[in-house]
Amino acid sequence: MLQRCLDLLAPALRSPGSVVVDCTLGLGGHSEALLTQFPDTRLIALDRDKEALRLSGERLAPFGDRATLVHAVYDELPDVLARLGVPRVQGVLFDLGVSSMQLDEADRGFAYAQDAPLDMRMDQSTGIGAAEVLNTYPPGELVRILRMYGEEKQAKRIVSAVVREREKEPFTNSARLVELIRDALPQAAKRTGGNPAKRTFQALRIEVNGELSVLEKAIPAAVGALAVDGRIAVLSYQSLEDRLVKQVFAAGAAVTAPPGLPVVPEEYQPRLKLLTRGAELPTDEEVAQNRRAAPARLRGAQRIREDVR
Ligand SMILES: C[S@@+](CC[C@H](N)C(=O)[O-])C[C@H]1O[C@@H](n2cnc3c(N)ncnc32)[C@H](O)[C@@H]1O
């Protein structure tokens, strides 16, 4: 859905001096396409993963000082822009979740298909890894995380097994957790939904990286950073992320006046216009080319008014 993201942002990025922020640089594919397709635009790109910054730094080197790469969590966007002396931007892109590099590097512990240390931190220089979550959180908290972030119906069953096992020996590696989940689930639950460990791994990853709480702050901050006529595009890969984006966009696109006013005053007028009808999905062809794109949901919006409240 790369080209669709660029098309959504394009009308805001045609003028010289425009600035676009890629909040999820990863391996720099989207950033490279932005720099190539919009030759008058400056790029600021963030990632919390230092390895991603190193690799994409090499990839984007040919663009020289048109690209500024910053090690930051994306809810720090307002601080990053203030430090760079950029008050407003014309475009913002989020391509959420983990990168293929993070999934493919077995020792990062994101993938349930390979045995690896249970880490899952996108920024390995800070915070606690998945093993510590699993070994130290109270059972009730683990059940809540698996239910909420993994939409795992068998959360209680899995957590009971985890608690039994961790008392014998703390978890360190993914294979033991995968095996435990497989043994803990009833046959019927294993027949659908792919690898039975998938939902637990997703839940742990979201918890370890505080993904939803960061996103909850980051999307309003990004909308706030947009100049009038600036545009934002967000690609999500799971329903909780997409719901959050949908809520922020819908709130921005709503009239907030009390009902019954004959004329809606400026301060109650929407500050966003939605650019996508609902969430756009990948085409069958895109999914055939890249299986990981299957759950993608794309939403776009345009800033149409300053805040006057
Ligand atoms: C799906 S990948 C982006 C891929 C990228 N669009 C490309 O073309 O290669 C998501 C990236 O966002 C980063 N990321 C995820 N959450 C983040 C956050 N809260 N702050 C900063 N970076 C984040 C991850 O480290 C990962 O590198």
The ligand as an SDF file (V2000), in Angstrom:
LIG
                    3D

 27 29  0  0  0  0  0  0  0  0999 V2000
    6.5320   -1.6900    9.8700 C   0  0  0  0  0  0  0  0  0  0  0  0
    8.0760   -0.9800   10.2750 S   0  0  0  0  0  0  0  0  0  0  0  0
    8.2500    0.3510    9.1570 C   0  0  0  0  0  0  0  0  0  0  0  0
    8.7700   -0.0740    7.8190 C   0  0  0  0  0  0  0  0  0  0  0  0
    9.1030    1.1050    6.9200 C   0  0  0  0  0  0  0  0  0  0  0  0
    7.9270    1.8170    6.4900 N   0  0  0  0  0  0  0  0  0  0  0  0
    9.9180    0.6680    5.7080 C   0  0  0  0  0  0  0  0  0  0  0  0
    9.5520    1.0510    4.5890 O   0  0  0  0  0  0  0  0  0  0  0  0
   10.9110   -0.0360    5.8820 O   0  0  0  0  0  0  0  0  0  0  0  0
    7.7540   -0.1480   11.7790 C   0  0  0  0  0  0  0  0  0  0  0  0
    8.9790    0.5330   12.3790 C   0  0  0  0  0  0  0  0  0  0  0  0
    8.4830    1.4490   13.3460 O   0  0  0  0  0  0  0  0  0  0  0  0
    9.2970    1.4010   14.4870 C   0  0  0  0  0  0  0  0  0  0  0  0
    8.4530    1.7640   15.6170 N   0  0  0  0  0  0  0  0  0  0  0  0
    7.4240    1.0710   16.1260 C   0  0  0  0  0  0  0  0  0  0  0  0
    6.8830    1.7350   17.1740 N   0  0  0  0  0  0  0  0  0  0  0  0
    7.5920    2.8830   17.2850 C   0  0  0  0  0  0  0  0  0  0  0  0
    7.5060    3.9850   18.1690 C   0  0  0  0  0  0  0  0  0  0  0  0
    6.6030    4.0270   19.1380 N   0  0  0  0  0  0  0  0  0  0  0  0
    8.3640    5.0270   17.9910 N   0  0  0  0  0  0  0  0  0  0  0  0
    9.2950    4.9850   17.0030 C   0  0  0  0  0  0  0  0  0  0  0  0
    9.4320    3.9550   16.1470 N   0  0  0  0  0  0  0  0  0  0  0  0
    8.5870    2.9220   16.2850 C   0  0  0  0  0  0  0  0  0  0  0  0
    9.7940   -0.0210   14.5700 C   0  0  0  0  0  0  0  0  0  0  0  0
   11.0160   -0.0560   15.2890 O   0  0  0  0  0  0  0  0  0  0  0  0
    9.9420   -0.3840   13.0830 C   0  0  0  0  0  0  0  0  0  0  0  0
   11.2500   -0.1700   12.6470 O   0  0  0  0  0  0  0  0  0  0  0  0
  1  2  1  0
  2  3  1  0
  2 10  1  0
  3  4  1  0
  4  5  1  0
  5  6  1  0
  5  7  1  0
  7  8  2  0
  7  9  1  0
 10 11  1  0
 11 12  1  0
 11 26  1  0
 12 13  1  0
 13 14  1  0
 13 24  1  0
 14 15  1  0
 14 23  1  0
 15 16  2  0
 16 17  1  0
 17 18  1  0
 17 23  2  0
 18 19  1  0
 18 20  2  0
 20 21  1  0
 21 22  2  0
 22 23  1  0
 24 25  1  0
 24 26  1  0
 26 27  1  0
M  CHG  2   2   1   9  -1
M  END
$$$$
